[in-house]
Amino acid sequence: MHHSDFPTIDIPEDILAHGFGTDDVYRHDVCPRLTRDGLSLWVDHADPEQREGDGARFTLHPHDEYMQCSGEIVEFETLPELLAHLGA
């Protein structure tokens, strides 16, 4: 799936199937933030050369009521690593 504000970033359908949504996607973000039950999941370009920073493709962290990071940040390069962490 491609979000209209991020047409070059592919958001794997498996992520949406695990309850993450694009309601909190903002145009000023470097990559889309999907949310689910107090978790933020950032999905960056599959191609590391197109990423804004040196991070992994998927970054997950809890957020507070103001959408600010409120806990440990974990990163995953591959979808299977992310899904394993989510218990999928």
PyMOL Python script that loads the backbone (N, CA, C, O; Angstrom):
from pymol import cmd

cmd.read_pdbstr("""\
ATOM      1  N   MET A   1       0.835  -1.165   0.000  1.00  0.00           N
ATOM      2  CA  MET A   1       0.000   0.000   0.000  1.00  0.00           C
ATOM      3  C   MET A   1       0.887   1.238   0.000  1.00  0.00           C
ATOM      4  O   MET A   1       1.947   1.248   0.626  1.00  0.00           O
ATOM      5  N   HIS A   2       0.463   2.255  -0.686  1.00  0.00           N
ATOM      6  CA  HIS A   2       1.177   3.528  -0.693  1.00  0.00           C
ATOM      7  C   HIS A   2       0.244   4.596  -0.143  1.00  0.00           C
ATOM      8  O   HIS A   2      -0.909   4.696  -0.564  1.00  0.00           O
ATOM      9  N   HIS A   3       0.734   5.389   0.790  1.00  0.00           N
ATOM     10  CA  HIS A   3      -0.039   6.506   1.315  1.00  0.00           C
ATOM     11  C   HIS A   3       0.150   7.682   0.362  1.00  0.00           C
ATOM     12  O   HIS A   3       1.236   7.868  -0.187  1.00  0.00           O
ATOM     13  N   SER A   4      -0.886   8.463   0.166  1.00  0.00           N
ATOM     14  CA  SER A   4      -0.819   9.550  -0.814  1.00  0.00           C
ATOM     15  C   SER A   4       0.269  10.568  -0.496  1.00  0.00           C
ATOM     16  O   SER A   4       0.818  11.176  -1.415  1.00  0.00           O
ATOM     17  N   ASP A   5       0.598  10.772   0.779  1.00  0.00           N
ATOM     18  CA  ASP A   5       1.650  11.716   1.136  1.00  0.00           C
ATOM     19  C   ASP A   5       3.051  11.123   0.997  1.00  0.00           C
ATOM     20  O   ASP A   5       4.039  11.856   1.029  1.00  0.00           O
ATOM     21  N   PHE A   6       3.142   9.815   0.844  1.00  0.00           N
ATOM     22  CA  PHE A   6       4.427   9.120   0.748  1.00  0.00           C
ATOM     23  C   PHE A   6       4.360   8.100  -0.384  1.00  0.00           C
ATOM     24  O   PHE A   6       4.448   6.899  -0.127  1.00  0.00           O
ATOM     25  N   PRO A   7       4.209   8.546  -1.626  1.00  0.00           N
ATOM     26  CA  PRO A   7       3.940   7.622  -2.734  1.00  0.00           C
ATOM     27  C   PRO A   7       5.083   6.667  -3.061  1.00  0.00           C
ATOM     28  O   PRO A   7       4.858   5.655  -3.725  1.00  0.00           O
ATOM     29  N   THR A   8       6.293   6.956  -2.617  1.00  0.00           N
ATOM     30  CA  THR A   8       7.405   6.058  -2.944  1.00  0.00           C
ATOM     31  C   THR A   8       7.700   5.057  -1.841  1.00  0.00           C
ATOM     32  O   THR A   8       8.601   4.231  -1.989  1.00  0.00           O
ATOM     33  N   ILE A   9       6.960   5.110  -0.733  1.00  0.00           N
ATOM     34  CA  ILE A   9       7.195   4.178   0.376  1.00  0.00           C
ATOM     35  C   ILE A   9       6.103   3.124   0.376  1.00  0.00           C
ATOM     36  O   ILE A   9       4.919   3.449   0.457  1.00  0.00           O
ATOM     37  N   ASP A  10       6.493   1.882   0.288  1.00  0.00           N
ATOM     38  CA  ASP A  10       5.559   0.765   0.306  1.00  0.00           C
ATOM     39  C   ASP A  10       5.291   0.367   1.752  1.00  0.00           C
ATOM     40  O   ASP A  10       6.221   0.032   2.486  1.00  0.00           O
ATOM     41  N   ILE A  11       4.035   0.401   2.163  1.00  0.00           N
ATOM     42  CA  ILE A  11       3.642  -0.054   3.490  1.00  0.00           C
ATOM     43  C   ILE A  11       3.082  -1.462   3.335  1.00  0.00           C
ATOM     44  O   ILE A  11       2.010  -1.635   2.754  1.00  0.00           O
ATOM     45  N   PRO A  12       3.793  -2.478   3.847  1.00  0.00           N
ATOM     46  CA  PRO A  12       3.327  -3.857   3.668  1.00  0.00           C
ATOM     47  C   PRO A  12       1.932  -4.088   4.260  1.00  0.00           C
ATOM     48  O   PRO A  12       1.631  -3.638   5.366  1.00  0.00           O
ATOM     49  N   GLU A  13       1.106  -4.782   3.520  1.00  0.00           N
ATOM     50  CA  GLU A  13      -0.263  -5.080   3.963  1.00  0.00           C
ATOM     51  C   GLU A  13      -0.283  -5.834   5.291  1.00  0.00           C
ATOM     52  O   GLU A  13      -1.232  -5.692   6.062  1.00  0.00           O
ATOM     53  N   ASP A  14       0.760  -6.642   5.574  1.00  0.00           N
ATOM     54  CA  ASP A  14       0.818  -7.375   6.839  1.00  0.00           C
ATOM     55  C   ASP A  14       0.770  -6.435   8.039  1.00  0.00           C
ATOM     56  O   ASP A  14       0.232  -6.795   9.086  1.00  0.00           O
ATOM     57  N   ILE A  15       1.321  -5.250   7.897  1.00  0.00           N
ATOM     58  CA  ILE A  15       1.309  -4.278   8.988  1.00  0.00           C
ATOM     59  C   ILE A  15      -0.118  -3.804   9.244  1.00  0.00           C
ATOM     60  O   ILE A  15      -0.554  -3.717  10.392  1.00  0.00           O
ATOM     61  N   LEU A  16      -0.838  -3.501   8.176  1.00  0.00           N
ATOM     62  CA  LEU A  16      -2.220  -3.062   8.317  1.00  0.00           C
ATOM     63  C   LEU A  16      -3.086  -4.177   8.879  1.00  0.00           C
ATOM     64  O   LEU A  16      -4.016  -3.917   9.642  1.00  0.00           O
ATOM     65  N   ALA A  17      -2.789  -5.408   8.511  1.00  0.00           N
ATOM     66  CA  ALA A  17      -3.537  -6.556   9.008  1.00  0.00           C
ATOM     67  C   ALA A  17      -3.340  -6.759  10.515  1.00  0.00           C
ATOM     68  O   ALA A  17      -4.141  -7.439  11.157  1.00  0.00           O
ATOM     69  N   HIS A  18      -2.282  -6.175  11.078  1.00  0.00           N
ATOM     70  CA  HIS A  18      -2.027  -6.285  12.514  1.00  0.00           C
ATOM     71  C   HIS A  18      -2.539  -5.060  13.276  1.00  0.00           C
ATOM     72  O   HIS A  18      -2.107  -4.796  14.398  1.00  0.00           O
ATOM     73  N   GLY A  19      -3.444  -4.328  12.672  1.00  0.00           N
ATOM     74  CA  GLY A  19      -4.144  -3.267  13.368  1.00  0.00           C
ATOM     75  C   GLY A  19      -3.526  -1.885  13.310  1.00  0.00           C
ATOM     76  O   GLY A  19      -4.065  -0.947  13.897  1.00  0.00           O
ATOM     77  N   PHE A  20      -2.413  -1.739  12.621  1.00  0.00           N
ATOM     78  CA  PHE A  20      -1.822  -0.410  12.486  1.00  0.00           C
ATOM     79  C   PHE A  20      -2.580   0.366  11.413  1.00  0.00           C
ATOM     80  O   PHE A  20      -2.985  -0.198  10.396  1.00  0.00           O
ATOM     81  N   GLY A  21      -2.766   1.662  11.647  1.00  0.00           N
ATOM     82  CA  GLY A  21      -3.476   2.488  10.695  1.00  0.00           C
ATOM     83  C   GLY A  21      -2.724   3.761  10.376  1.00  0.00           C
ATOM     84  O   GLY A  21      -1.738   4.098  11.031  1.00  0.00           O
ATOM     85  N   THR A  22      -3.197   4.462   9.368  1.00  0.00           N
ATOM     86  CA  THR A  22      -2.526   5.671   8.894  1.00  0.00           C
ATOM     87  C   THR A  22      -3.228   6.950   9.349  1.00  0.00           C
ATOM     88  O   THR A  22      -3.019   8.009   8.756  1.00  0.00           O
ATOM     89  N   ASP A  23      -4.057   6.868  10.391  1.00  0.00           N
ATOM     90  CA  ASP A  23      -4.789   8.050  10.848  1.00  0.00           C
ATOM     91  C   ASP A  23      -3.869   9.174  11.310  1.00  0.00           C
ATOM     92  O   ASP A  23      -4.232  10.345  11.198  1.00  0.00           O
ATOM     93  N   ASP A  24      -2.701   8.847  11.820  1.00  0.00           N
ATOM     94  CA  ASP A  24      -1.797   9.853  12.363  1.00  0.00           C
ATOM     95  C   ASP A  24      -0.604  10.127  11.459  1.00  0.00           C
ATOM     96  O   ASP A  24       0.492  10.405  11.945  1.00  0.00           O
ATOM     97  N   VAL A  25      -0.806  10.051  10.161  1.00  0.00           N
ATOM     98  CA  VAL A  25       0.255  10.339   9.201  1.00  0.00           C
ATOM     99  C   VAL A  25       0.258  11.839   8.914  1.00  0.00           C
ATOM    100  O   VAL A  25      -0.777  12.427   8.601  1.00  0.00           O
ATOM    101  N   TYR A  26       1.427  12.439   9.026  1.00  0.00           N
ATOM    102  CA  TYR A  26       1.559  13.870   8.796  1.00  0.00           C
ATOM    103  C   TYR A  26       2.506  14.125   7.634  1.00  0.00           C
ATOM    104  O   TYR A  26       3.479  13.391   7.462  1.00  0.00           O
ATOM    105  N   ARG A  27       2.246  15.130   6.852  1.00  0.00           N
ATOM    106  CA  ARG A  27       3.070  15.441   5.687  1.00  0.00           C
ATOM    107  C   ARG A  27       4.483  15.858   6.076  1.00  0.00           C
ATOM    108  O   ARG A  27       5.412  15.670   5.291  1.00  0.00           O
ATOM    109  N   HIS A  28       4.665  16.417   7.261  1.00  0.00           N
ATOM    110  CA  HIS A  28       5.991  16.888   7.642  1.00  0.00           C
ATOM    111  C   HIS A  28       6.888  15.774   8.177  1.00  0.00           C
ATOM    112  O   HIS A  28       8.078  16.000   8.397  1.00  0.00           O
ATOM    113  N   ASP A  29       6.349  14.596   8.387  1.00  0.00           N
ATOM    114  CA  ASP A  29       7.175  13.466   8.815  1.00  0.00           C
ATOM    115  C   ASP A  29       8.044  13.001   7.663  1.00  0.00           C
ATOM    116  O   ASP A  29       7.667  13.127   6.498  1.00  0.00           O
ATOM    117  N   VAL A  30       9.212  12.462   7.994  1.00  0.00           N
ATOM    118  CA  VAL A  30      10.127  11.954   6.975  1.00  0.00           C
ATOM    119  C   VAL A  30       9.569  10.690   6.350  1.00  0.00           C
ATOM    120  O   VAL A  30       9.743  10.455   5.155  1.00  0.00           O
ATOM    121  N   CYS A  31       8.904   9.880   7.148  1.00  0.00           N
ATOM    122  CA  CYS A  31       8.290   8.645   6.662  1.00  0.00           C
ATOM    123  C   CYS A  31       6.975   8.457   7.407  1.00  0.00           C
ATOM    124  O   CYS A  31       6.776   9.069   8.456  1.00  0.00           O
ATOM    125  N   PRO A  32       6.082   7.633   6.896  1.00  0.00           N
ATOM    126  CA  PRO A  32       4.786   7.478   7.534  1.00  0.00           C
ATOM    127  C   PRO A  32       4.881   6.871   8.932  1.00  0.00           C
ATOM    128  O   PRO A  32       5.670   5.960   9.183  1.00  0.00           O
ATOM    129  N   ARG A  33       4.063   7.397   9.823  1.00  0.00           N
ATOM    130  CA  ARG A  33       3.895   6.821  11.153  1.00  0.00           C
ATOM    131  C   ARG A  33       2.527   6.147  11.166  1.00  0.00           C
ATOM    132  O   ARG A  33       1.508   6.789  10.911  1.00  0.00           O
ATOM    133  N   LEU A  34       2.512   4.883  11.458  1.00  0.00           N
ATOM    134  CA  LEU A  34       1.266   4.161  11.642  1.00  0.00           C
ATOM    135  C   LEU A  34       1.109   3.954  13.137  1.00  0.00           C
ATOM    136  O   LEU A  34       2.103   3.823  13.851  1.00  0.00           O
ATOM    137  N   THR A  35      -0.121   3.921  13.619  1.00  0.00           N
ATOM    138  CA  THR A  35      -0.333   3.770  15.052  1.00  0.00           C
ATOM    139  C   THR A  35      -1.294   2.641  15.362  1.00  0.00           C
ATOM    140  O   THR A  35      -2.140   2.258  14.554  1.00  0.00           O
ATOM    141  N   ARG A  36      -1.121   2.119  16.587  1.00  0.00           N
ATOM    142  CA  ARG A  36      -2.003   1.066  17.100  1.00  0.00           C
ATOM    143  C   ARG A  36      -1.864   1.030  18.610  1.00  0.00           C
ATOM    144  O   ARG A  36      -0.771   0.788  19.121  1.00  0.00           O
ATOM    145  N   ASP A  37      -2.940   1.264  19.327  1.00  0.00           N
ATOM    146  CA  ASP A  37      -2.975   1.077  20.778  1.00  0.00           C
ATOM    147  C   ASP A  37      -1.746   1.613  21.507  1.00  0.00           C
ATOM    148  O   ASP A  37      -1.110   0.871  22.256  1.00  0.00           O
ATOM    149  N   GLY A  38      -1.405   2.858  21.309  1.00  0.00           N
ATOM    150  CA  GLY A  38      -0.284   3.453  22.014  1.00  0.00           C
ATOM    151  C   GLY A  38       1.081   3.126  21.450  1.00  0.00           C
ATOM    152  O   GLY A  38       2.095   3.406  22.090  1.00  0.00           O
ATOM    153  N   LEU A  39       1.128   2.537  20.259  1.00  0.00           N
ATOM    154  CA  LEU A  39       2.394   2.248  19.591  1.00  0.00           C
ATOM    155  C   LEU A  39       2.500   3.068  18.312  1.00  0.00           C
ATOM    156  O   LEU A  39       1.521   3.239  17.585  1.00  0.00           O
ATOM    157  N   SER A  40       3.684   3.565  18.053  1.00  0.00           N
ATOM    158  CA  SER A  40       3.980   4.225  16.781  1.00  0.00           C
ATOM    159  C   SER A  40       4.923   3.339  15.990  1.00  0.00           C
ATOM    160  O   SER A  40       5.915   2.843  16.524  1.00  0.00           O
ATOM    161  N   LEU A  41       4.616   3.143  14.732  1.00  0.00           N
ATOM    162  CA  LEU A  41       5.465   2.370  13.836  1.00  0.00           C
ATOM    163  C   LEU A  41       5.784   3.251  12.637  1.00  0.00           C
ATOM    164  O   LEU A  41       4.892   3.650  11.889  1.00  0.00           O
ATOM    165  N   TRP A  42       7.066   3.549  12.466  1.00  0.00           N
ATOM    166  CA  TRP A  42       7.536   4.351  11.344  1.00  0.00           C
ATOM    167  C   TRP A  42       8.009   3.406  10.247  1.00  0.00           C
ATOM    168  O   TRP A  42       8.789   2.490  10.509  1.00  0.00           O
ATOM    169  N   VAL A  43       7.547   3.620   9.033  1.00  0.00           N
ATOM    170  CA  VAL A  43       7.904   2.774   7.896  1.00  0.00           C
ATOM    171  C   VAL A  43       8.674   3.626   6.900  1.00  0.00           C
ATOM    172  O   VAL A  43       8.116   4.547   6.304  1.00  0.00           O
ATOM    173  N   ASP A  44       9.951   3.323   6.718  1.00  0.00           N
ATOM    174  CA  ASP A  44      10.794   4.104   5.815  1.00  0.00           C
ATOM    175  C   ASP A  44      10.967   3.369   4.491  1.00  0.00           C
ATOM    176  O   ASP A  44      10.422   2.281   4.305  1.00  0.00           O
ATOM    177  N   HIS A  45      11.708   3.950   3.593  1.00  0.00           N
ATOM    178  CA  HIS A  45      11.959   3.359   2.278  1.00  0.00           C
ATOM    179  C   HIS A  45      12.607   1.978   2.420  1.00  0.00           C
ATOM    180  O   HIS A  45      13.429   1.761   3.310  1.00  0.00           O
ATOM    181  N   ALA A  46      12.237   1.063   1.550  1.00  0.00           N
ATOM    182  CA  ALA A  46      12.881  -0.247   1.515  1.00  0.00           C
ATOM    183  C   ALA A  46      14.345  -0.112   1.088  1.00  0.00           C
ATOM    184  O   ALA A  46      15.203  -0.871   1.538  1.00  0.00           O
ATOM    185  N   ASP A  47      14.614   0.844   0.233  1.00  0.00           N
ATOM    186  CA  ASP A  47      15.975   1.094  -0.251  1.00  0.00           C
ATOM    187  C   ASP A  47      16.696   2.001   0.743  1.00  0.00           C
ATOM    188  O   ASP A  47      16.323   3.165   0.890  1.00  0.00           O
ATOM    189  N   PRO A  48      17.731   1.488   1.435  1.00  0.00           N
ATOM    190  CA  PRO A  48      18.443   2.308   2.426  1.00  0.00           C
ATOM    191  C   PRO A  48      19.003   3.606   1.854  1.00  0.00           C
ATOM    192  O   PRO A  48      19.154   4.585   2.586  1.00  0.00           O
ATOM    193  N   GLU A  49      19.308   3.630   0.581  1.00  0.00           N
ATOM    194  CA  GLU A  49      19.851   4.840  -0.039  1.00  0.00           C
ATOM    195  C   GLU A  49      18.832   5.982  -0.092  1.00  0.00           C
ATOM    196  O   GLU A  49      19.213   7.146  -0.219  1.00  0.00           O
ATOM    197  N   GLN A  50      17.558   5.658   0.004  1.00  0.00           N
ATOM    198  CA  GLN A  50      16.510   6.677  -0.053  1.00  0.00           C
ATOM    199  C   GLN A  50      16.048   7.141   1.322  1.00  0.00           C
ATOM    200  O   GLN A  50      15.204   8.032   1.413  1.00  0.00           O
ATOM    201  N   ARG A  51      16.578   6.561   2.390  1.00  0.00           N
ATOM    202  CA  ARG A  51      16.167   6.926   3.740  1.00  0.00           C
ATOM    203  C   ARG A  51      16.808   8.229   4.175  1.00  0.00           C
ATOM    204  O   ARG A  51      17.912   8.575   3.755  1.00  0.00           O
ATOM    205  N   GLU A  52      16.096   8.934   5.019  1.00  0.00           N
ATOM    206  CA  GLU A  52      16.591  10.220   5.511  1.00  0.00           C
ATOM    207  C   GLU A  52      17.790  10.030   6.441  1.00  0.00           C
ATOM    208  O   GLU A  52      18.751  10.797   6.378  1.00  0.00           O
ATOM    209  N   GLY A  53      17.739   9.028   7.289  1.00  0.00           N
ATOM    210  CA  GLY A  53      18.823   8.790   8.245  1.00  0.00           C
ATOM    211  C   GLY A  53      19.492   7.454   8.015  1.00  0.00           C
ATOM    212  O   GLY A  53      19.356   6.842   6.956  1.00  0.00           O
ATOM    213  N   ASP A  54      20.216   7.015   9.024  1.00  0.00           N
ATOM    214  CA  ASP A  54      20.927   5.742   8.932  1.00  0.00           C
ATOM    215  C   ASP A  54      20.171   4.604   9.611  1.00  0.00           C
ATOM    216  O   ASP A  54      20.726   3.521   9.793  1.00  0.00           O
ATOM    217  N   GLY A  55      18.934   4.830   9.983  1.00  0.00           N
ATOM    218  CA  GLY A  55      18.169   3.842  10.725  1.00  0.00           C
ATOM    219  C   GLY A  55      17.656   2.701   9.877  1.00  0.00           C
ATOM    220  O   GLY A  55      17.872   2.645   8.666  1.00  0.00           O
ATOM    221  N   ALA A  56      16.977   1.801  10.539  1.00  0.00           N
ATOM    222  CA  ALA A  56      16.385   0.636   9.897  1.00  0.00           C
ATOM    223  C   ALA A  56      15.092   1.033   9.182  1.00  0.00           C
ATOM    224  O   ALA A  56      14.620   2.163   9.308  1.00  0.00           O
ATOM    225  N   ARG A  57      14.545   0.111   8.452  1.00  0.00           N
ATOM    226  CA  ARG A  57      13.314   0.379   7.703  1.00  0.00           C
ATOM    227  C   ARG A  57      12.110   0.575   8.627  1.00  0.00           C
ATOM    228  O   ARG A  57      11.261   1.426   8.363  1.00  0.00           O
ATOM    229  N   PHE A  58      12.032  -0.204   9.705  1.00  0.00           N
ATOM    230  CA  PHE A  58      10.891  -0.134  10.621  1.00  0.00           C
ATOM    231  C   PHE A  58      11.372   0.298  12.000  1.00  0.00           C
ATOM    232  O   PHE A  58      12.317  -0.280  12.538  1.00  0.00           O
ATOM    233  N   THR A  59      10.731   1.304  12.574  1.00  0.00           N
ATOM    234  CA  THR A  59      11.055   1.775  13.918  1.00  0.00           C
ATOM    235  C   THR A  59       9.765   1.772  14.735  1.00  0.00           C
ATOM    236  O   THR A  59       8.753   2.341  14.326  1.00  0.00           O
ATOM    237  N   LEU A  60       9.821   1.120  15.897  1.00  0.00           N
ATOM    238  CA  LEU A  60       8.637   0.941  16.739  1.00  0.00           C
ATOM    239  C   LEU A  60       8.917   1.513  18.124  1.00  0.00           C
ATOM    240  O   LEU A  60       9.988   1.291  18.689  1.00  0.00           O
ATOM    241  N   HIS A  61       7.955   2.246  18.665  1.00  0.00           N
ATOM    242  CA  HIS A  61       8.072   2.732  20.038  1.00  0.00           C
ATOM    243  C   HIS A  61       6.692   3.053  20.596  1.00  0.00           C
ATOM    244  O   HIS A  61       5.769   3.356  19.840  1.00  0.00           O
ATOM    245  N   PRO A  62       6.549   2.986  21.929  1.00  0.00           N
ATOM    246  CA  PRO A  62       5.292   3.432  22.531  1.00  0.00           C
ATOM    247  C   PRO A  62       5.217   4.956  22.471  1.00  0.00           C
ATOM    248  O   PRO A  62       6.241   5.638  22.446  1.00  0.00           O
ATOM    249  N   HIS A  63       3.992   5.479  22.448  1.00  0.00           N
ATOM    250  CA  HIS A  63       3.820   6.932  22.486  1.00  0.00           C
ATOM    251  C   HIS A  63       2.782   7.304  23.540  1.00  0.00           C
ATOM    252  O   HIS A  63       1.921   6.505  23.908  1.00  0.00           O
ATOM    253  N   ASP A  64       2.893   8.546  24.012  1.00  0.00           N
ATOM    254  CA  ASP A  64       1.942   9.028  25.006  1.00  0.00           C
ATOM    255  C   ASP A  64       0.743   9.672  24.311  1.00  0.00           C
ATOM    256  O   ASP A  64       0.609   9.594  23.090  1.00  0.00           O
ATOM    257  N   GLU A  65      -0.113  10.298  25.086  1.00  0.00           N
ATOM    258  CA  GLU A  65      -1.327  10.905  24.531  1.00  0.00           C
ATOM    259  C   GLU A  65      -1.045  12.049  23.565  1.00  0.00           C
ATOM    260  O   GLU A  65      -1.912  12.444  22.786  1.00  0.00           O
ATOM    261  N   TYR A  66       0.196  12.587  23.623  1.00  0.00           N
ATOM    262  CA  TYR A  66       0.589  13.674  22.727  1.00  0.00           C
ATOM    263  C   TYR A  66       1.407  13.175  21.534  1.00  0.00           C
ATOM    264  O   TYR A  66       2.004  13.965  20.803  1.00  0.00           O
ATOM    265  N   MET A  67       1.425  11.863  21.350  1.00  0.00           N
ATOM    266  CA  MET A  67       2.145  11.210  20.254  1.00  0.00           C
ATOM    267  C   MET A  67       3.661  11.332  20.384  1.00  0.00           C
ATOM    268  O   MET A  67       4.384  11.198  19.397  1.00  0.00           O
ATOM    269  N   GLN A  68       4.143  11.587  21.601  1.00  0.00           N
ATOM    270  CA  GLN A  68       5.569  11.670  21.857  1.00  0.00           C
ATOM    271  C   GLN A  68       6.083  10.308  22.315  1.00  0.00           C
ATOM    272  O   GLN A  68       5.381   9.579  23.017  1.00  0.00           O
ATOM    273  N   CYS A  69       7.293   9.972  21.923  1.00  0.00           N
ATOM    274  CA  CYS A  69       7.900   8.706  22.322  1.00  0.00           C
ATOM    275  C   CYS A  69       7.917   8.622  23.843  1.00  0.00           C
ATOM    276  O   CYS A  69       8.348   9.557  24.517  1.00  0.00           O
ATOM    277  N   SER A  70       7.444   7.494  24.383  1.00  0.00           N
ATOM    278  CA  SER A  70       7.362   7.348  25.829  1.00  0.00           C
ATOM    279  C   SER A  70       8.016   6.060  26.326  1.00  0.00           C
ATOM    280  O   SER A  70       7.667   5.560  27.396  1.00  0.00           O
ATOM    281  N   GLY A  71       8.941   5.535  25.574  1.00  0.00           N
ATOM    282  CA  GLY A  71       9.586   4.295  25.994  1.00  0.00           C
ATOM    283  C   GLY A  71      10.661   3.873  25.026  1.00  0.00           C
ATOM    284  O   GLY A  71      11.153   4.661  24.219  1.00  0.00           O
ATOM    285  N   GLU A  72      11.012   2.608  25.128  1.00  0.00           N
ATOM    286  CA  GLU A  72      12.099   2.048  24.331  1.00  0.00           C
ATOM    287  C   GLU A  72      11.791   2.089  22.831  1.00  0.00           C
ATOM    288  O   GLU A  72      10.677   1.791  22.398  1.00  0.00           O
ATOM    289  N   ILE A  73      12.798   2.463  22.063  1.00  0.00           N
ATOM    290  CA  ILE A  73      12.709   2.464  20.602  1.00  0.00           C
ATOM    291  C   ILE A  73      13.405   1.209  20.092  1.00  0.00           C
ATOM    292  O   ILE A  73      14.550   0.946  20.458  1.00  0.00           O
ATOM    293  N   VAL A  74      12.730   0.437  19.255  1.00  0.00           N
ATOM    294  CA  VAL A  74      13.338  -0.748  18.646  1.00  0.00           C
ATOM    295  C   VAL A  74      13.236  -0.622  17.136  1.00  0.00           C
ATOM    296  O   VAL A  74      12.261  -0.090  16.605  1.00  0.00           O
ATOM    297  N   GLU A  75      14.263  -1.120  16.452  1.00  0.00           N
ATOM    298  CA  GLU A  75      14.318  -1.030  14.994  1.00  0.00           C
ATOM    299  C   GLU A  75      14.446  -2.424  14.381  1.00  0.00           C
ATOM    300  O   GLU A  75      15.041  -3.330  14.964  1.00  0.00           O
ATOM    301  N   PHE A  76      13.871  -2.565  13.192  1.00  0.00           N
ATOM    302  CA  PHE A  76      13.910  -3.818  12.448  1.00  0.00           C
ATOM    303  C   PHE A  76      14.162  -3.505  10.988  1.00  0.00           C
ATOM    304  O   PHE A  76      13.545  -2.597  10.430  1.00  0.00           O
ATOM    305  N   GLU A  77      15.041  -4.228  10.379  1.00  0.00           N
ATOM    306  CA  GLU A  77      15.314  -4.015   8.964  1.00  0.00           C
ATOM    307  C   GLU A  77      14.324  -4.764   8.078  1.00  0.00           C
ATOM    308  O   GLU A  77      13.994  -4.308   6.984  1.00  0.00           O
ATOM    309  N   THR A  78      13.855  -5.913   8.553  1.00  0.00           N
ATOM    310  CA  THR A  78      12.980  -6.720   7.706  1.00  0.00           C
ATOM    311  C   THR A  78      11.589  -6.867   8.314  1.00  0.00           C
ATOM    312  O   THR A  78      11.410  -6.772   9.528  1.00  0.00           O
ATOM    313  N   LEU A  79      10.612  -7.099   7.445  1.00  0.00           N
ATOM    314  CA  LEU A  79       9.239  -7.314   7.886  1.00  0.00           C
ATOM    315  C   LEU A  79       9.120  -8.552   8.780  1.00  0.00           C
ATOM    316  O   LEU A  79       8.430  -8.480   9.798  1.00  0.00           O
ATOM    317  N   PRO A  80       9.753  -9.683   8.455  1.00  0.00           N
ATOM    318  CA  PRO A  80       9.642 -10.842   9.347  1.00  0.00           C
ATOM    319  C   PRO A  80      10.170 -10.554  10.767  1.00  0.00           C
ATOM    320  O   PRO A  80       9.606 -11.054  11.741  1.00  0.00           O
ATOM    321  N   GLU A  81      11.233  -9.765  10.894  1.00  0.00           N
ATOM    322  CA  GLU A  81      11.745  -9.406  12.225  1.00  0.00           C
ATOM    323  C   GLU A  81      10.701  -8.590  13.000  1.00  0.00           C
ATOM    324  O   GLU A  81      10.460  -8.833  14.182  1.00  0.00           O
ATOM    325  N   LEU A  82      10.093  -7.632  12.319  1.00  0.00           N
ATOM    326  CA  LEU A  82       9.061  -6.810  12.952  1.00  0.00           C
ATOM    327  C   LEU A  82       7.884  -7.654  13.379  1.00  0.00           C
ATOM    328  O   LEU A  82       7.424  -7.550  14.516  1.00  0.00           O
ATOM    329  N   LEU A  83       7.389  -8.493  12.478  1.00  0.00           N
ATOM    330  CA  LEU A  83       6.224  -9.314  12.789  1.00  0.00           C
ATOM    331  C   LEU A  83       6.512 -10.297  13.919  1.00  0.00           C
ATOM    332  O   LEU A  83       5.631 -10.570  14.734  1.00  0.00           O
ATOM    333  N   ALA A  84       7.718 -10.825  13.980  1.00  0.00           N
ATOM    334  CA  ALA A  84       8.090 -11.724  15.085  1.00  0.00           C
ATOM    335  C   ALA A  84       8.036 -10.966  16.414  1.00  0.00           C
ATOM    336  O   ALA A  84       7.569 -11.504  17.418  1.00  0.00           O
ATOM    337  N   HIS A  85       8.509  -9.731  16.419  1.00  0.00           N
ATOM    338  CA  HIS A  85       8.484  -8.922  17.620  1.00  0.00           C
ATOM    339  C   HIS A  85       7.040  -8.621  18.053  1.00  0.00           C
ATOM    340  O   HIS A  85       6.733  -8.595  19.245  1.00  0.00           O
ATOM    341  N   LEU A  86       6.181  -8.399  17.086  1.00  0.00           N
ATOM    342  CA  LEU A  86       4.771  -8.113  17.380  1.00  0.00           C
ATOM    343  C   LEU A  86       4.001  -9.368  17.763  1.00  0.00           C
ATOM    344  O   LEU A  86       2.833  -9.293  18.144  1.00  0.00           O
ATOM    345  N   GLY A  87       4.656 -10.523  17.661  1.00  0.00           N
ATOM    346  CA  GLY A  87       3.989 -11.774  18.010  1.00  0.00           C
ATOM    347  C   GLY A  87       3.110 -12.315  16.920  1.00  0.00           C
ATOM    348  O   GLY A  87       2.145 -13.032  17.186  1.00  0.00           O
ATOM    349  N   ALA A  88       3.434 -11.979  15.697  1.00  0.00           N
ATOM    350  CA  ALA A  88       2.612 -12.428  14.560  1.00  0.00           C
ATOM    351  C   ALA A  88       3.037 -13.811  14.100  1.00  0.00           C
ATOM    352  O   ALA A  88       2.461 -14.351  13.156  1.00  0.00           O
TER     353      ALA A  88
END
""", "prot")
cmd.dss("prot")
cmd.show_as("cartoon", "prot")
cmd.util.cbc("prot")
cmd.orient("prot")
